[in-house]
Amino acid sequence: MAKKKLLADIVNNSARFYWMPADVLRDRRFGDDERHAILTAWVAANDTHAADVTAALRELEGRGVNHAAK
């Protein structure tokens, strides 16, 4: 699956691909901007994990460096 298609699928249904929002931070396939898009879409679609998504977004923003997979 192409990375662009995978990202679109994940953004549309994050909970299908990740157990918890913090798992998005550990996914080395994506850079910080892509992780941010995933987490933002997750909380917009379902606030079940809103606090976890908020914590993950804070951690992501605190990094200050793009940790994309090579």
Buried (B, 14 or more C-beta within 10 A) or exposed (E): EEEEEBBEEBBEEBBEBBEEBBBBBEBEEBEBEBBBBBBBBBBEEEEEBEEBBEBBBEBBEEEEEEEEEE
